[in-house]
């Protein structure tokens, strides 16, 4: 499994805009875990896992929908965008939904 390419998220967000989203955000996660268990003073099991995921939230006006996938293939990412944008179009509007105003964003920590 190769390292997650950040341009995947950029492409997904652009596709969401092209599919009619008025706003969108998302994130990529790459996670690795190692664990070991000891039983009766002996190493019993050792496991390693690695996961990659993409999550997307899209807005259609004040309506929103979210979708995620661990399959980062082009077809899967296109499907996630299409499903999320379609759901946002048929979801009831929420007056509190939306991304924060640029003036509310923190630009340094």
C-alpha positions as CSV (number, residue, x, y, z in Angstrom):
1,X,0.0,0.0,0.0
2,X,1.5,3.3,-1.0
3,X,1.4,6.6,0.8
4,X,-1.9,8.6,0.4
5,X,-1.7,11.2,-2.3
6,X,-3.1,14.6,-1.1
7,X,-4.1,15.4,-4.7
8,X,-6.9,12.8,-4.4
9,X,-8.8,15.0,-2.0
10,X,-8.3,18.1,-4.2
11,X,-9.6,16.1,-7.2
12,X,-12.6,14.9,-5.2
13,X,-13.5,18.4,-4.0
14,X,-13.2,19.7,-7.6
15,X,-15.5,17.0,-8.8
16,X,-18.0,17.8,-6.1
17,X,-18.1,21.4,-7.3
18,X,-18.5,20.2,-10.9
19,X,-21.4,18.0,-9.8
20,X,-23.3,21.0,-8.3
21,X,-22.1,21.2,-4.7
22,X,-22.1,24.8,-3.4
23,X,-19.4,23.9,-0.9
24,X,-17.5,20.8,0.2
25,X,-14.8,19.7,2.6
26,X,-13.1,16.4,3.3
27,X,-10.2,14.6,4.7
28,X,-7.8,11.8,4.0
29,X,-6.6,9.5,6.7
30,X,-3.7,7.1,6.7
31,X,-3.5,5.0,9.8
32,X,-1.1,2.3,10.9
33,X,-1.4,0.2,14.0
34,X,0.8,-2.4,15.7
35,X,-0.2,-4.6,18.6
36,X,1.2,-7.5,20.5
37,X,-0.3,-9.7,23.2
38,X,1.5,-11.7,25.7
39,X,0.0,-14.8,27.4
40,X,1.7,-16.8,30.1
41,X,4.9,-14.8,29.6
42,X,5.2,-15.6,25.9
43,X,4.3,-13.4,22.9
44,X,1.0,-14.8,21.7
45,X,0.1,-12.6,18.8
46,X,1.5,-9.7,16.8
47,X,-0.6,-7.8,14.4
48,X,-0.1,-4.9,12.0
49,X,-2.8,-3.1,10.1
50,X,-2.8,-0.1,7.7
51,X,-5.8,1.7,6.5
52,X,-6.5,4.6,4.1
53,X,-9.8,6.4,4.0
54,X,-11.3,9.5,2.4
55,X,-14.3,11.3,3.8
56,X,-16.3,13.9,2.0
57,X,-19.0,16.4,3.1
58,X,-20.9,18.3,0.4
59,X,-23.4,21.1,0.6
60,X,-26.2,22.0,-1.7
61,X,-27.3,25.4,-0.3
62,X,-28.0,24.7,3.3
63,X,-28.5,20.9,2.8
64,X,-25.6,18.6,3.3
65,X,-24.6,14.9,2.9
66,X,-21.5,13.0,3.7
67,X,-19.9,9.8,2.3
68,X,-16.6,8.0,2.9
69,X,-14.6,5.1,1.4
70,X,-11.5,3.1,2.1
71,X,-11.3,2.2,-1.6
72,X,-9.2,5.0,-3.1
73,X,-9.6,3.9,-6.7
74,X,-10.8,6.4,-9.3
75,X,-14.1,4.6,-9.8
76,X,-14.8,4.5,-6.0
77,X,-13.9,8.1,-5.5
78,X,-16.2,9.2,-8.4
79,X,-19.0,7.1,-6.9
80,X,-18.5,8.7,-3.4
81,X,-18.8,12.2,-4.9
82,X,-21.8,11.3,-7.0
83,X,-23.6,9.7,-4.1
84,X,-22.9,12.6,-1.7
85,X,-23.9,15.3,-4.1
86,X,-27.1,13.4,-5.1
87,X,-28.0,13.0,-1.4
88,X,-27.3,16.6,-0.6
89,X,-29.8,17.7,-3.3
90,X,-32.6,15.7,-1.8
91,X,-31.8,16.4,1.9
92,X,-33.8,18.9,3.9
93,X,-32.1,22.2,4.4
94,X,-30.6,23.0,7.8
95,X,-30.3,26.7,8.6
96,X,-27.1,25.9,10.7
97,X,-25.4,23.9,8.0
98,X,-22.4,25.2,6.0
99,X,-18.7,25.8,6.1
100,X,-17.5,28.7,8.4
101,X,-16.9,32.1,6.9
102,X,-13.3,32.8,5.9
103,X,-13.2,35.4,8.7
104,X,-13.9,32.7,11.2
105,X,-11.0,30.5,10.1
106,X,-7.7,30.3,12.1
107,X,-4.7,31.0,9.9
108,X,-2.0,30.1,12.4
109,X,-1.6,28.2,15.7
